[in-house]
Amino acid sequence: MINILNYKKWSKLLSNESDYGNYLDDKRNVLFSQFCVIATLAALIQGAYDLIDGFPLVMTIDIVLAIILFLGYYLNEKRKHIFAKVLVFTTMSLMLFSFAAVVPKGVGIYLLFYPLVAFSFLALDFKNRRYSYSITFLSLLLNAILVITEYQPYGEINLQPSDPTISFAINLIISILLLGVGIDFMLKINNTAENKLIENQKHTEKLANEINEKNLSLEKTNKELDQFVYSTSHDLRAPLASILGLINLTELEKDKITPEVLGYLEMMKDRVNNLDDFIQDIIDYSRNSRIDIALSEIDISELIEEIILNNRFLENAKKVEIIPVIEVNKKLNLDKTRVFRALNNLVSNAIKYNDLSKEKPTVKIGARVNSDILTLEVSDTGRGIRDDIKGKIFEMFFRGTDIADGSGLGLYIAKEMVEKMDGTLAFVSEPGKGTVFTIKLPLKS
């Protein structure tokens, strides 16, 4: 037995349920097609009954209504949805009014207004609800006219059917059938929505579990990698220290070594020191990602003095004047290790890449506190940073000049450490004049 409420029996408009938005719109359109087909059949049945009852004029109106309903069905299937719906609902309202005006109230024509109004809301979506409200208002207005005129707005016209009870029964059955289709539509829509929500929830939970598992695996891998890098870096420094010690011992025997060999030893020492600096950068990077913030009271003046001493053996250190400008006279609560490493990287770069051709190469290290913000500045009289590379200098392994012999990690690590402390690292540079790096750190109690 064919299920009369099965959407696929009525229309070819229904789309794939996976696209729920279009699927819902298509279901409304199929519902309207159902409405048109049922109403067309009802109009034809009523026309046949009116012809048998001796009202050929009324039968003609029934046939016209059936044609309009079928036209609405055709336009709807051709995807002229809004036009078809407004045409059918408006025409039906006016024709039901005309029927109710020429037959006794007991025939029950007014019953058909209920499914008409209901379907105007079911068949039109929310953004087109103005049409539904207009049709509802029109139906209420026409019913009000019928009530006020005692169902005789055209005067004393009363086409009495042979058996009003049969007509009333037909109209009642049609109304119930149409309302049943509408209720079935709502139930199916709700069921589809519930199933879709349950399906989406299960899918979301599955994705969340997969993401959580991947995050745990990634976190474990990162920890193992950090530990490997940290341990390996420490293990590499020991043989480097031994090599450096052997070089220093060899240099003590200057009278037994030719100047050429001494030059080779100096080159070896330079390479070992560069490699040691690179390993230290890796250790700093690994430590910054693994270790939480450790606050302690520090004296900024002492910290800056320690940084100056730490860089005193750099190649250009004796040719560059280092000027500390400290405007802080109290101890501050900071992560000493991170502040030291970040500021030390900036100072060592300022010394290494200063412009020694200038009359007085200098590096200024400033410190001041304002509104619970510590500002550290490192300015130099170097060559400056070209505009085309300013956006890259904080990238990992980026080296801004051909003469740079570092790892390209210094500024990257400095920025990472500063941001780990909820601070910022920025710079202003003018080619040929120099660069100013500024660290801003919030002071925490």
C-alpha positions in Angstrom: 0.0 0.0 0.0 1.4 3.4 -1.0 2.1 5.7 2.0 0.4 9.0 1.0 2.6 10.9 3.4 5.9 9.6 1.8 7.6 12.6 0.3 9.3 10.7 -2.4 5.9 9.7 -3.9 4.9 13.3 -4.4 7.9 15.2 -5.6 11.4 15.0 -7.0 12.5 18.1 -5.1 14.0 16.4 -2.0 17.8 16.8 -1.8 20.5 14.8 0.1 19.9 14.8 3.9 23.6 15.4 4.4 23.0 19.1 3.5 20.4 19.7 6.2 19.8 23.4 5.3 18.8 22.6 1.7 17.1 19.4 2.8 14.8 21.4 5.1 13.9 23.9 2.4 13.1 21.1 0.0 10.9 19.4 2.5 8.8 22.5 2.8 8.5 22.6 -0.9 7.5 19.0 -1.1 4.9 19.7 1.6 3.4 22.4 -0.6 3.3 19.9 -3.5 1.4 17.5 -1.2 -1.0 20.3 -0.2 -1.6 21.2 -3.9 -2.2 17.6 -4.9 -4.6 16.8 -2.0 -6.4 20.1 -2.5 -6.7 19.5 -6.3 -8.2 16.1 -5.8 -10.6 17.6 -3.2 -11.7 20.4 -5.6 -12.4 17.8 -8.3 -14.4 15.6 -5.9 -16.3 18.6 -4.7 -16.9 19.7 -8.4 -18.3 16.2 -9.2 -20.6 16.4 -6.2 -21.8 19.9 -7.1 -22.5 18.7 -10.7 -24.6 15.8 -9.4 -26.3 18.2 -6.9 -27.4 20.5 -9.8 -24.9 23.4 -9.4 -22.9 23.5 -12.7 -21.8 27.1 -12.0 -20.3 26.1 -8.7 -18.7 23.1 -10.4 -17.0 25.5 -12.8 -15.5 27.4 -9.8 -14.3 24.1 -8.4 -12.6 23.2 -11.7 -11.0 26.7 -11.8 -9.7 26.2 -8.3 -8.3 22.7 -9.2 -6.5 24.2 -12.2 -5.0 27.0 -10.1 -3.9 24.4 -7.5 -2.3 22.2 -10.2 -0.6 25.3 -11.6 0.8 26.0 -8.2 2.1 22.4 -8.0 3.7 22.7 -11.5 5.4 26.0 -10.6 6.6 24.6 -7.3 8.1 21.6 -9.1 9.8 24.1 -11.5 11.3 25.7 -8.4 9.2 28.9 -8.6 8.5 28.3 -4.9 7.5 31.7 -3.5 5.4 32.7 -6.5 3.6 29.4 -6.5 2.8 29.5 -2.8 1.6 33.1 -2.7 -0.5 32.5 -5.8 -2.2 29.4 -4.4 -2.7 30.6 -0.8 -4.1 34.0 -1.9 -6.4 32.5 -4.6 -7.7 29.9 -2.2 -8.4 32.4 0.5 -10.5 34.5 -2.0 -12.3 31.4 -3.5 -13.1 29.9 -0.1 -14.6 33.3 0.8 -16.7 33.2 -2.3 -17.9 29.7 -1.7 -18.7 30.5 1.9 -20.7 33.5 0.8 -23.1 31.5 -1.5 -23.7 28.3 0.5 -25.1 27.9 4.0 -22.8 28.0 7.0 -23.6 24.4 7.7 -21.7 23.3 4.7 -18.5 24.1 6.6 -16.5 25.9 4.0 -14.9 28.0 6.8 -13.2 24.8 8.1 -10.8 24.9 5.1 -9.3 28.3 6.3 -7.5 26.4 9.2 -5.3 24.2 7.1 -4.8 27.0 4.7 -3.3 29.3 7.4 -1.3 26.4 8.9 0.2 25.5 5.5 1.1 29.1 4.8 3.5 29.0 7.8 4.7 25.4 7.2 5.4 25.8 3.5 7.2 29.2 3.8 10.5 29.6 5.7 11.3 32.1 8.4 12.8 34.8 6.1 9.6 34.7 4.0 7.2 34.8 7.0 5.8 38.1 5.9 3.8 36.3 3.2 2.5 33.9 5.9 1.4 36.8 8.0 -0.2 38.5 5.0 -2.2 35.3 4.1 -3.2 34.9 7.8 -4.4 38.5 7.9 -6.3 38.1 4.7 -8.0 34.9 6.0 -9.0 36.6 9.3 -10.3 39.7 7.4 -12.4 37.5 5.0 -13.8 35.4 7.9 -14.6 38.6 9.8 -16.6 39.9 6.8 -18.5 36.5 6.7 -19.4 36.7 10.3 -20.4 40.4 10.2 -22.6 39.8 7.1 -24.0 36.5 8.5 -22.3 34.6 5.6 -24.1 36.6 3.0 -21.7 39.4 1.9 -23.1 39.2 -1.7 -26.7 39.5 -0.5 -29.4 36.9 -0.4 -27.6 34.1 -2.3 -28.1 30.7 -0.8 -27.2 27.7 -2.9 -28.7 24.9 -0.8 -27.1 21.5 -1.5 -29.4 18.5 -1.3 -27.6 17.1 1.7 -25.4 19.7 3.6 -24.2 17.0 5.9 -22.3 15.3 3.1 -20.7 18.6 2.1 -19.8 19.3 5.7 -18.3 15.9 6.1 -16.2 16.3 2.9 -14.9 19.7 4.1 -14.1 18.3 7.6 -12.3 15.3 6.2 -10.2 17.5 3.8 -9.3 19.9 6.7 -8.3 17.0 9.0 -6.3 15.3 6.2 -4.4 18.5 5.4 -3.8 19.3 9.0 -2.6 15.6 9.4 -0.1 16.1 6.6 1.1 19.3 8.3 1.5 17.6 11.7 3.3 14.7 10.0 5.6 17.2 8.4 6.5 18.8 11.7 7.0 15.4 13.4 9.4 14.3 10.6 11.2 17.6 10.7 11.7 17.3 14.5 12.8 13.7 14.2 15.3 14.6 11.5 16.6 17.5 13.5 17.0 15.3 16.6 18.7 12.6 14.7 21.0 15.1 13.1 21.9 16.6 16.5 22.6 13.2 18.0 24.7 12.3 14.9 26.6 15.6 15.1 27.1 15.2 18.9 28.5 11.7 18.4 30.7 12.9 15.6 31.9 15.8 17.7 32.7 13.5 20.6 34.6 11.2 18.3 36.6 14.1 16.9 37.2 15.4 20.4 38.5 12.1 21.5 40.7 11.7 18.5 42.1 15.2 18.9 42.7 14.6 22.6 44.5 11.4 21.8 46.6 13.1 19.2 47.3 16.0 21.6 48.4 13.6 24.3 50.6 11.8 21.8 52.1 15.0 20.6 52.6 16.3 24.1 54.5 13.1 25.0 56.6 13.3 21.8 57.4 17.0 22.5 58.5 16.2 26.0 60.6 13.3 24.8 62.1 15.5 22.1 62.8 18.4 24.5 64.4 16.0 26.9 66.5 14.4 24.2 67.7 17.8 22.9 68.4 19.0 26.4 70.4 15.9 27.4 72.2 15.7 24.1 73.2 19.3 24.3 74.6 18.9 27.7 76.5 15.8 26.7 78.0 17.6 23.7 79.4 20.5 25.9 81.6 18.2 27.9 83.8 17.1 25.0 83.9 20.6 23.6 85.2 21.8 27.0 87.8 19.1 26.8 88.8 20.2 23.3 89.0 23.8 24.4 91.1 22.8 27.4 93.6 20.9 25.2 93.9 23.8 22.8 94.6 26.2 25.7 97.3 23.7 27.1 98.8 23.4 23.6 99.0 27.2 23.3 101.1 27.4 26.5 103.9 25.7 24.6 104.3 28.7 22.3 108.1 28.3 22.0 107.6 24.8 20.6 104.9 25.7 18.1 105.2 27.6 14.8 103.1 30.8 14.3 101.2 28.9 11.6 100.1 26.2 14.0 99.2 28.9 16.6 96.9 30.4 13.9 95.3 27.0 13.4 94.8 26.6 17.1 93.1 30.0 17.3 90.8 29.1 14.5 89.9 25.8 16.2 89.2 27.7 19.4 86.9 30.1 17.6 85.0 27.2 16.0 84.7 25.4 19.3 83.4 28.6 21.0 80.8 29.1 18.2 79.6 25.5 18.5 79.4 25.9 22.3 77.3 29.1 21.9 75.0 27.2 19.5 74.6 24.4 22.0 73.9 26.9 24.7 71.2 28.5 22.5 69.6 25.1 22.1 69.7 24.5 25.8 68.1 27.9 26.4 65.3 27.1 23.9 64.6 23.7 25.4 64.7 25.1 29.0 62.3 27.9 28.1 59.7 25.5 26.7 60.0 23.0 29.5 60.4 25.0 32.7 57.7 27.2 34.2 58.2 30.8 35.3 60.3 31.0 38.5 60.0 34.5 40.1 62.6 35.9 42.5 63.7 39.3 43.7 66.6 40.6 41.6 68.6 43.8 41.5 68.5 45.1 37.9 71.8 47.0 38.3 73.6 43.8 39.4 72.0 41.8 36.6 73.1 44.3 33.9 76.6 44.4 35.4 76.7 40.6 35.2 75.7 40.8 31.5 78.4 43.3 30.8 81.0 41.1 32.4 79.7 38.1 30.6 80.3 39.8 27.2 83.7 41.3 28.0 85.6 38.7 26.0 83.6 39.2 22.8 85.8 40.1 19.8 84.6 43.7 19.6 84.0 44.3 23.3 87.1 46.4 23.9 86.3 48.6 21.0 82.7 49.4 22.0 81.8 51.6 24.9 79.0 50.0 27.0 76.9 52.6 28.9 74.3 51.4 31.5 71.5 53.8 32.2 69.7 52.4 35.3 66.6 54.3 36.6 65.5 51.5 39.0 66.4 51.7 42.7 64.5 48.7 44.1 64.5 45.0 43.7 62.0 43.5 41.2 60.1 40.2 41.2 61.2 38.6 37.9 62.3 35.3 36.4 66.1 36.0 36.6 67.2 33.3 34.2 64.9 34.3 31.4 65.5 38.1 31.8 69.3 37.4 31.9 69.3 35.3 28.7 67.0 37.5 26.8 68.9 40.7 27.7 72.2 39.0 27.2 71.3 38.0 23.7 70.4 41.6 22.8 73.6 43.0 24.3 75.9 40.4 22.7 74.3 41.2 19.3 74.7 44.9 19.8 78.4 44.4 20.6 79.1 41.9 17.8 77.4 43.9 15.0 78.3 47.4 16.1 79.8 49.7 13.4 83.4 50.0 14.4 84.0 52.5 11.6 82.1 55.2 13.6 83.9 57.7 15.8 82.5 56.3 19.0 80.8 52.9 18.8 78.5 52.5 21.8 75.9 50.2 23.4 73.5 51.7 25.9 71.6 49.4 28.3 68.6 51.2 29.9 66.2 50.1 32.6 63.2 52.0 34.0 59.9 51.2 35.7 56.6 52.9 34.9 53.1 51.8 36.0 54.2 48.3 37.0 56.0 47.8 33.7 59.7 47.2 33.5 61.2 48.6 30.3 64.7 47.4 29.2 66.3 49.0 26.2 69.4 48.0 24.3 70.5 50.6 21.7 73.6 50.5 19.5 75.4 52.5 16.9 75.5 49.6 14.5 74.7 49.4 10.8 70.9 49.1 11.5 68.5 46.6 10.0 67.3 46.8 6.4 63.6 47.4 5.8 63.3 44.2 3.7 64.3 41.9 6.6 62.7 43.7 9.5 59.8 41.2 9.5 62.1 38.2 9.6 64.6 38.9 12.4 62.7 37.1 15.1 62.4 33.9 12.9 64.3 30.8 14.0 67.8 30.5 12.4 67.5 33.8 10.6 70.7 35.8 10.2 70.4 39.3 9.0 73.9 39.9 7.6 76.6 38.0 5.7 79.1 38.7 8.4 76.9 37.1 11.1 78.6 34.0 12.5 75.9 33.1 15.1 73.3 30.4 15.0 70.4 32.7 14.1 68.6 31.7 17.4 69.5 34.6 19.6 66.7 37.0 18.8 64.2 34.1 18.4 65.0 32.8 21.9 65.0 36.2 23.4 61.5 36.9 22.0 60.2 33.4 23.1 61.5 34.0 26.7 60.0 37.5 26.9 56.6 36.3 25.7 56.8 33.4 28.2 56.9 36.1 30.9 53.9 37.8 29.3 56.1 40.6 28.0 56.8 42.1 24.6 60.0 42.5 22.5 60.1 45.1 19.8 62.6 47.2 17.9 63.2 50.4 16.0 66.0 50.5 13.5 67.4 52.9 10.9 69.9 51.7 8.4 73.3 53.4 8.9 72.4 54.8 12.4 71.6 51.9 14.7 68.9 49.9 16.4 67.0 50.0 19.6 65.5 46.8 21.1 62.8 47.3 23.8 61.7 44.7 26.3 58.5 45.4 28.3 57.7 43.1 31.2 54.8 43.3 33.6 55.9 43.3 37.2 54.1 40.6 39.4 53.9 40.5 43.1 
